[in-house]
Amino acid sequence: MVLQSSLKNCLQLSCILRTPKAGFRSTTSGGLIVQSVSNDVYQNLAVEDWIHDHMNLENQQVLFIWRNSPAVVIGRHQNPWQECNLRLIRQKNIKLARRRSGGGTVYHDLGNINLTFFTTRKKYERMENLKLVVKALKALRPQLDVHVTDRYDILLDRHYKISGTAAKLGRATAYHHCTLLCNADKFVLSSVLKSPYRGLKSNATPSVPASVKNLFEEDPTLTCEMLLDAIAEEYAAQHQIDHHITLINPADEIVLPGINNKTKELQTWEWVYGKTPKFSISTCFNMVYKDCVLDVKVDMDVKHGRIEACNIDVPEQWLPPALCRELAKSLTGIKFCPNETTTLATTLLRVCPQDDELHSKWNLLCENMITLM
């Protein structure tokens, strides 16, 4: 498989993508294979959105290949607090992204390959796409025991999930994307996809846990490049197109006009967190203060990622009820995130009575409240 990134290819791709939906003036037909030169999850998701919104797929289909630096990607209708360990994600500087398709939460790193199949809605068929991937894997390594399930997963050795699926169906255009676990960091994967939050009630779409395995564990002689080439070769053969991959820069406004605005939107707090379906938290936690163990009960409603209602129940003899009510009142309306809560707690501390013990108690309560986020 030959990778081409010449100006000629970029101009050809530009022509294909920017042609009005009335029809193509390009000689390319049947299919197109595109690979991102970026490892940024927001840029690559933006390319998906751009192709879906702009490309005429009546006469051809598109395979988009992309890989990301460490990132957790949640489905459009999911709750990040329910799906992953946000504190660990922040500590490890792992990006969190919300895609526009449904489905469950996945962990990406450079040991993971992402494939997006674009078609018209009428031609959308994710089972055929997954069979294509399996056929490519078997052609590369016939001994691999891989097959597609009725849930549109690809299993290795009849048990281990190596690929998950999600999709977006537009009015005329559709895409189906899937992952392929090659050599991902399974320790990080399992750690960040385990939510530590308790007492959370939500109608958001939950992920279905599964045992996973890397293809490289089964065959250490494989490489991501070999797998990419095999899949692209199979795609080219099925669509009877030239055996080459066109490289694309997701920041190129000439080829993809408006792409950078799409990328910026996907990074906003309002999209990543604010699109979370309404949820509630009802939990208790213990605080230790001067050898005493205190029980604290917290109830919160969160809508659009902001605290809509809050109640904090602390023993009255430990902290004046007025201070608890002031904290609950001040939390109402702010983003459900540790940074904003920390800023609020610091501001309120300045107006708190000048009492060292009260300050210590206030700090302890606020620190524990922040752990809920």
QUIRA-V808854 format. One record per residue. N is the residue number from 1. RES is the residue in three letters. D_FIRST is the distance of its C-alpha to the first C-alpha in Angstrom with 2 decimals. Layout:
BEGIN
n=N res=RES d_first=D_FIRST
n=N res=RES d_first=D_FIRST
END
This chain:
BEGIN
n=1 res=MET d_first=0.00
n=2 res=VAL d_first=3.80
n=3 res=LEU d_first=6.62
n=4 res=GLN d_first=9.65
n=5 res=SER d_first=13.13
n=6 res=SER d_first=15.39
n=7 res=LEU d_first=18.77
n=8 res=LYS d_first=17.99
n=9 res=ASN d_first=15.37
n=10 res=CYS d_first=17.91
n=11 res=LEU d_first=20.64
n=12 res=GLN d_first=18.90
n=13 res=LEU d_first=18.32
n=14 res=SER d_first=21.92
n=15 res=CYS d_first=23.16
n=16 res=ILE d_first=21.59
n=17 res=LEU d_first=22.88
n=18 res=ARG d_first=26.24
n=19 res=THR d_first=27.23
n=20 res=PRO d_first=30.33
n=21 res=LYS d_first=30.09
n=22 res=ALA d_first=32.00
n=23 res=GLY d_first=28.77
n=24 res=PHE d_first=25.73
n=25 res=ARG d_first=26.11
n=26 res=SER d_first=22.36
n=27 res=THR d_first=20.86
n=28 res=THR d_first=17.94
n=29 res=SER d_first=18.86
n=30 res=GLY d_first=17.88
n=31 res=GLY d_first=15.44
n=32 res=LEU d_first=13.65
n=33 res=ILE d_first=11.16
n=34 res=VAL d_first=12.65
n=35 res=GLN d_first=12.50
n=36 res=SER d_first=15.73
n=37 res=VAL d_first=16.29
n=38 res=SER d_first=19.58
n=39 res=ASN d_first=20.75
n=40 res=ASP d_first=24.00
n=41 res=VAL d_first=24.84
n=42 res=TYR d_first=27.10
n=43 res=GLN d_first=24.69
n=44 res=ASN d_first=21.98
n=45 res=LEU d_first=24.65
n=46 res=ALA d_first=25.88
n=47 res=VAL d_first=22.61
n=48 res=GLU d_first=22.98
n=49 res=ASP d_first=26.55
n=50 res=TRP d_first=25.77
n=51 res=ILE d_first=23.29
n=52 res=HIS d_first=25.77
n=53 res=ASP d_first=28.65
n=54 res=HIS d_first=27.36
n=55 res=MET d_first=24.68
n=56 res=ASN d_first=25.69
n=57 res=LEU d_first=23.89
n=58 res=GLU d_first=26.07
n=59 res=ASN d_first=23.60
n=60 res=GLN d_first=20.23
n=61 res=GLN d_first=18.77
n=62 res=VAL d_first=16.68
n=63 res=LEU d_first=14.58
n=64 res=PHE d_first=15.25
n=65 res=ILE d_first=13.76
n=66 res=TRP d_first=16.17
n=67 res=ARG d_first=17.82
n=68 res=ASN d_first=21.43
n=69 res=SER d_first=23.85
n=70 res=PRO d_first=26.75
n=71 res=ALA d_first=28.08
n=72 res=VAL d_first=30.06
n=73 res=VAL d_first=29.32
n=74 res=ILE d_first=32.11
n=75 res=GLY d_first=32.35
n=76 res=ARG d_first=34.22
n=77 res=HIS d_first=37.43
n=78 res=GLN d_first=37.56
n=79 res=ASN d_first=39.96
n=80 res=PRO d_first=38.48
n=81 res=TRP d_first=41.77
n=82 res=GLN d_first=41.51
n=83 res=GLU d_first=37.85
n=84 res=CYS d_first=37.38
n=85 res=ASN d_first=39.25
n=86 res=LEU d_first=39.52
n=87 res=ARG d_first=41.57
n=88 res=LEU d_first=38.98
n=89 res=ILE d_first=36.19
n=90 res=ARG d_first=38.33
n=91 res=GLN d_first=39.14
n=92 res=LYS d_first=35.54
n=93 res=ASN d_first=34.48
n=94 res=ILE d_first=32.00
n=95 res=LYS d_first=31.32
n=96 res=LEU d_first=32.62
n=97 res=ALA d_first=31.15
n=98 res=ARG d_first=32.20
n=99 res=ARG d_first=29.65
n=100 res=ARG d_first=30.79
n=101 res=SER d_first=29.84
n=102 res=GLY d_first=32.10
n=103 res=GLY d_first=31.55
n=104 res=GLY d_first=32.10
n=105 res=THR d_first=31.49
n=106 res=VAL d_first=28.40
n=107 res=TYR d_first=27.68
n=108 res=HIS d_first=24.48
n=109 res=ASP d_first=23.37
n=110 res=LEU d_first=20.21
n=111 res=GLY d_first=20.13
n=112 res=ASN d_first=19.64
n=113 res=ILE d_first=16.70
n=114 res=ASN d_first=17.89
n=115 res=LEU d_first=16.63
n=116 res=THR d_first=18.61
n=117 res=PHE d_first=18.77
n=118 res=PHE d_first=20.80
n=119 res=THR d_first=22.87
n=120 res=THR d_first=26.41
n=121 res=ARG d_first=28.96
n=122 res=LYS d_first=29.71
n=123 res=LYS d_first=26.19
n=124 res=TYR d_first=25.88
n=125 res=GLU d_first=25.22
n=126 res=ARG d_first=24.11
n=127 res=MET d_first=24.72
n=128 res=GLU d_first=22.11
n=129 res=ASN d_first=19.57
n=130 res=LEU d_first=20.48
n=131 res=LYS d_first=20.41
n=132 res=LEU d_first=16.80
n=133 res=VAL d_first=16.07
n=134 res=VAL d_first=18.34
n=135 res=LYS d_first=16.82
n=136 res=ALA d_first=13.35
n=137 res=LEU d_first=15.36
n=138 res=LYS d_first=17.41
n=139 res=ALA d_first=14.69
n=140 res=LEU d_first=13.48
n=141 res=ARG d_first=17.15
n=142 res=PRO d_first=19.67
n=143 res=GLN d_first=22.57
n=144 res=LEU d_first=21.88
n=145 res=ASP d_first=24.72
n=146 res=VAL d_first=23.25
n=147 res=HIS d_first=24.70
n=148 res=VAL d_first=25.45
n=149 res=THR d_first=29.05
n=150 res=ASP d_first=31.38
n=151 res=ARG d_first=31.13
n=152 res=TYR d_first=27.42
n=153 res=ASP d_first=26.53
n=154 res=ILE d_first=24.17
n=155 res=LEU d_first=26.21
n=156 res=LEU d_first=25.51
n=157 res=ASP d_first=28.26
n=158 res=ARG d_first=30.14
n=159 res=HIS d_first=31.38
n=160 res=TYR d_first=29.01
n=161 res=LYS d_first=27.31
n=162 res=ILE d_first=23.69
n=163 res=SER d_first=23.04
n=164 res=GLY d_first=25.48
n=165 res=THR d_first=25.50
n=166 res=ALA d_first=27.12
n=167 res=ALA d_first=27.30
n=168 res=LYS d_first=28.97
n=169 res=LEU d_first=30.50
n=170 res=GLY d_first=31.68
n=171 res=ARG d_first=33.99
n=172 res=ALA d_first=31.34
n=173 res=THR d_first=27.98
n=174 res=ALA d_first=26.68
n=175 res=TYR d_first=23.98
n=176 res=HIS d_first=23.29
n=177 res=HIS d_first=21.71
n=178 res=CYS d_first=21.30
n=179 res=THR d_first=20.77
n=180 res=LEU d_first=19.16
n=181 res=LEU d_first=21.14
n=182 res=CYS d_first=19.17
n=183 res=ASN d_first=21.49
n=184 res=ALA d_first=23.81
n=185 res=ASP d_first=27.31
n=186 res=LYS d_first=29.33
n=187 res=PHE d_first=32.64
n=188 res=VAL d_first=32.06
n=189 res=LEU d_first=30.67
n=190 res=SER d_first=33.83
n=191 res=SER d_first=36.11
n=192 res=VAL d_first=35.10
n=193 res=LEU d_first=34.90
n=194 res=LYS d_first=38.51
n=195 res=SER d_first=41.07
n=196 res=PRO d_first=44.33
n=197 res=TYR d_first=46.22
n=198 res=ARG d_first=49.18
n=199 res=GLY d_first=51.31
n=200 res=LEU d_first=48.67
n=201 res=LYS d_first=49.01
n=202 res=SER d_first=46.42
n=203 res=ASN d_first=45.28
n=204 res=ALA d_first=41.72
n=205 res=THR d_first=38.94
n=206 res=PRO d_first=38.76
n=207 res=SER d_first=35.68
n=208 res=VAL d_first=35.77
n=209 res=PRO d_first=35.42
n=210 res=ALA d_first=33.21
n=211 res=SER d_first=32.43
n=212 res=VAL d_first=28.90
n=213 res=LYS d_first=26.77
n=214 res=ASN d_first=23.54
n=215 res=LEU d_first=20.90
n=216 res=PHE d_first=21.01
n=217 res=GLU d_first=24.71
n=218 res=GLU d_first=23.98
n=219 res=ASP d_first=21.34
n=220 res=PRO d_first=21.34
n=221 res=THR d_first=18.52
n=222 res=LEU d_first=15.94
n=223 res=THR d_first=14.32
n=224 res=CYS d_first=13.35
n=225 res=GLU d_first=9.91
n=226 res=MET d_first=9.52
n=227 res=LEU d_first=11.09
n=228 res=LEU d_first=9.21
n=229 res=ASP d_first=5.83
n=230 res=ALA d_first=8.32
n=231 res=ILE d_first=10.14
n=232 res=ALA d_first=7.74
n=233 res=GLU d_first=6.95
n=234 res=GLU d_first=10.72
n=235 res=TYR d_first=11.60
n=236 res=ALA d_first=10.02
n=237 res=ALA d_first=11.84
n=238 res=GLN d_first=14.97
n=239 res=HIS d_first=15.20
n=240 res=GLN d_first=14.32
n=241 res=ILE d_first=12.27
n=242 res=ASP d_first=9.68
n=243 res=HIS d_first=6.00
n=244 res=HIS d_first=5.78
n=245 res=ILE d_first=7.51
n=246 res=THR d_first=10.94
n=247 res=LEU d_first=12.66
n=248 res=ILE d_first=16.28
n=249 res=ASN d_first=19.39
n=250 res=PRO d_first=21.77
n=251 res=ALA d_first=24.72
n=252 res=ASP d_first=24.10
n=253 res=GLU d_first=27.17
n=254 res=ILE d_first=26.29
n=255 res=VAL d_first=23.23
n=256 res=LEU d_first=24.78
n=257 res=PRO d_first=28.55
n=258 res=GLY d_first=30.55
n=259 res=ILE d_first=27.75
n=260 res=ASN d_first=29.69
n=261 res=ASN d_first=32.70
n=262 res=LYS d_first=30.72
n=263 res=THR d_first=29.49
n=264 res=LYS d_first=33.11
n=265 res=GLU d_first=34.47
n=266 res=LEU d_first=32.26
n=267 res=GLN d_first=33.68
n=268 res=THR d_first=37.30
n=269 res=TRP d_first=39.74
n=270 res=GLU d_first=40.89
n=271 res=TRP d_first=37.51
n=272 res=VAL d_first=36.49
n=273 res=TYR d_first=40.02
n=274 res=GLY d_first=42.15
n=275 res=LYS d_first=40.35
n=276 res=THR d_first=41.39
n=277 res=PRO d_first=43.69
n=278 res=LYS d_first=47.31
n=279 res=PHE d_first=48.19
n=280 res=SER d_first=51.17
n=281 res=ILE d_first=51.90
n=282 res=SER d_first=55.01
n=283 res=THR d_first=55.15
n=284 res=CYS d_first=57.52
n=285 res=PHE d_first=57.13
n=286 res=ASN d_first=59.51
n=287 res=MET d_first=60.50
n=288 res=VAL d_first=62.44
n=289 res=TYR d_first=65.04
n=290 res=LYS d_first=67.80
n=291 res=ASP d_first=67.56
n=292 res=CYS d_first=67.73
n=293 res=VAL d_first=65.04
n=294 res=LEU d_first=64.75
n=295 res=ASP d_first=63.16
n=296 res=VAL d_first=61.39
n=297 res=LYS d_first=60.29
n=298 res=VAL d_first=57.87
n=299 res=ASP d_first=57.08
n=300 res=MET d_first=54.68
n=301 res=ASP d_first=53.13
n=302 res=VAL d_first=49.91
n=303 res=LYS d_first=48.77
n=304 res=HIS d_first=45.89
n=305 res=GLY d_first=45.43
n=306 res=ARG d_first=49.02
n=307 res=ILE d_first=52.06
n=308 res=GLU d_first=54.23
n=309 res=ALA d_first=57.03
n=310 res=CYS d_first=57.93
n=311 res=ASN d_first=60.70
n=312 res=ILE d_first=61.27
n=313 res=ASP d_first=63.97
n=314 res=VAL d_first=65.33
n=315 res=PRO d_first=68.73
n=316 res=GLU d_first=71.28
n=317 res=GLN d_first=73.12
n=318 res=TRP d_first=70.01
n=319 res=LEU d_first=68.84
n=320 res=PRO d_first=70.85
n=321 res=PRO d_first=69.63
n=322 res=ALA d_first=69.71
n=323 res=LEU d_first=66.97
n=324 res=CYS d_first=64.76
n=325 res=ARG d_first=65.36
n=326 res=GLU d_first=64.56
n=327 res=LEU d_first=61.23
n=328 res=ALA d_first=60.34
n=329 res=LYS d_first=61.43
n=330 res=SER d_first=59.43
n=331 res=LEU d_first=56.25
n=332 res=THR d_first=56.50
n=333 res=GLY d_first=54.20
n=334 res=ILE d_first=51.95
n=335 res=LYS d_first=48.28
n=336 res=PHE d_first=47.82
n=337 res=CYS d_first=46.27
n=338 res=PRO d_first=47.61
n=339 res=ASN d_first=47.52
n=340 res=GLU d_first=49.69
n=341 res=THR d_first=52.00
n=342 res=THR d_first=52.45
n=343 res=THR d_first=53.40
n=344 res=LEU d_first=55.81
n=345 res=ALA d_first=57.41
n=346 res=THR d_first=57.97
n=347 res=THR d_first=59.59
n=348 res=LEU d_first=61.84
n=349 res=LEU d_first=62.87
n=350 res=ARG d_first=64.52
n=351 res=VAL d_first=66.87
n=352 res=CYS d_first=67.47
n=353 res=PRO d_first=71.01
n=354 res=GLN d_first=71.39
n=355 res=ASP d_first=71.65
n=356 res=ASP d_first=69.60
n=357 res=GLU d_first=69.59
n=358 res=LEU d_first=68.48
n=359 res=HIS d_first=65.68
n=360 res=SER d_first=64.51
n=361 res=LYS d_first=64.59
n=362 res=TRP d_first=62.81
n=363 res=ASN d_first=60.00
n=364 res=LEU d_first=59.63
n=365 res=LEU d_first=59.49
n=366 res=CYS d_first=56.95
n=367 res=GLU d_first=54.71
n=368 res=ASN d_first=54.75
n=369 res=MET d_first=54.11
n=370 res=ILE d_first=51.02
n=371 res=THR d_first=49.59
n=372 res=LEU d_first=49.59
n=373 res=MET d_first=46.94
END
